[in-house]
Amino acid sequence: MADSAASVTGAGAITGAASSVDDISSALSSSSYMGQMDAIQAQMQQNQVDKAKRDAENQRINGIADSAAQAGSAASQVKIQY
C-alpha cells in the first residue's frame, strides 16, 4: 500500500512540476508578447515623430517655392507706365 501511495504522490509531484513549468513558460511568453508589443508601439510613435519632422520641412520648402512663384509672376506682369 505504501508503494502505491508513493507512486501516486510521485506522479502528482511530476504533474505539479510540469504544471509549474507550463505556468512559467506561459508567463515568459506573455512577457515576451508584451515586450514585442511595447517595441512596436515605440516604433509607431517614432514614425509619427519622423513624419511630423518631414511634414514641417516640406511645409517650409513649399512656402519658399510659393514665394518664389509669386515673385516670378509679379516680375513677369506687364507694367503700365503713364
VEXSE-460983 format. One record per residue (C-alpha): x, y, z negated. Coordinates in steps of 0.1 Angstrom, whole numbers, plus 2048, in hexadecimal, padded with zeros to 3 digits. Each point is the difference from the previous one (the first is absolute). Layout:
XYZ;...
***
This chain:
800800800;81D8177F8;80E7FB823;7DF808810;7FD8217EB;824809808;7F97FA825;7E2816800;81281B7EC;81D7FE818;7E980281E;7EF81E7F0;8218117FA;80A7FB825;7DF80D80C;80381E7E8;82380780C;7F57FD824;7E48187F9;8188197F0;8177FE81E;7E1807816;7F781E7EA;82380E802;8017FA825;7DF812804;80B81D7EB;820803814;7ED7FE821;7E881B7F3;81D8167F6;8117FB822;7DF809811;7FD8207EB;824809807;7FB7FB825;7E08157FF;81181C7ED;81C80081A;7E680281C;7EE81D7EF;8218127FA;8097FC825;7DE80D80B;80481F7E9;82380680F;7F17FD823;7E781B7F7;81C8177F3;8147FA820;7E1807816;7F98217ED;82480B806;7FD7F8825;7DF812802;80E81F7EF;81E800818;7E97FB81E;7EA81D7F5;81F8167FD;80C7F7823;7DD80580E;7FF8227F1;82180A810;7F47F2822;7DF8127FD;8128217F8;8177FB81E;7E37F9817;7EE81F7F4;81F815806;8057F1822;7DC807809;8028247F4;820806813;7F17F3821;7E08147FF;7FE81C819;8058217EF;7EC81E80C;81481F7FF;7EE822802;
***
